[in-house]
Amino acid sequence: MVKVKKAIIPAAGLGTRFLPATKAMPKEMLPIVDKPTVQYIVEEAIASGIEDIIIVTGKGKRAIEDHFDHAFELEDNLYKKRKLDLLEKVRESAQVDIHYIRQKEPKGLGHAIWCARKFIGDEPFAVLLGDDIVQAETPCLKQLMDVFEQYNASVIGVQPVSMDETERYGIIDPLRQDGRLYEVKGLVEKPKKEEAPSNVAIMGRYILTPEIFKHLDKQEQGAGGEIQLTDAIQKLNGTQNVYAYVFEGTRYDVGEKLGFIKTTIEMALRREDLGEELRNYLRELVERELSLSAVRR
Ligand code: G1P
């Protein structure tokens, strides 16, 4: 049986939603509490059993490479000061071997994946998008890999959204449903509510067969004038079964401001070193805000 060993993490986006923070810093390096978002993604891939990771980068993304490398001066300094917990944290992110390739033009997600085709070769592979962080008992990607092993076909991670949100996602048109698993009839990238075939949205996790590259090779533009991965999967579905799996776990959208703030608060609440103090502060804050809005009324 073919196993999924390789993963692509696209990280070439400009991060315009977080300007000016992302003027000189990759958005993937924005921290949730004290860990860059991209590290959560890499950790999920490794925890799922992925052996080789390629990050598709672009201009101004050097900090990502530095983050997953040793930092000798810093490590030496921490060692000499006997700050061994911090030293361990700093070293942790340098333990993985990551490959990099640049997307030379911002032509969309489908194009970013296509840039990694030579690294992938003729194997099934995973894609993890950095804007979606998933907290789950079994890592989200592992859940999809288990489905892949059963069906030997492409699997997309999905969750339901409200009909008002379909315009923000790739949406599937389900053919059949069996518990958490859908057989996919079609896929549409960011349809308006009136045109959406369902409310089942693609959530940034994919296992794809290498035949996807035949469709990405054509470089056809879709929604927003970009080469869309969703469109290529739609084409792939013409010749192979594609499945969608409603993964278990909470998905956080760190690609937009409010989602980023919510994720930071929730993750901090779960931390032993911060949770209690933050919970007390939030309680006080809510009380203060509520009494202020009562006065205003
Ligand atoms: C991308 C995909 C879309 C998916 C979304 C969330 O869109 O194109 O199909 O639903 O990620 O994972 P983006 O948010 O990058 O515009």
Residues whose N, C-alpha, C, O or C-beta is under 5 A from the ligand:
A	BS01	G1P	L109 L129 D132 R168 Y169 G170 I202 M203 G204 T230
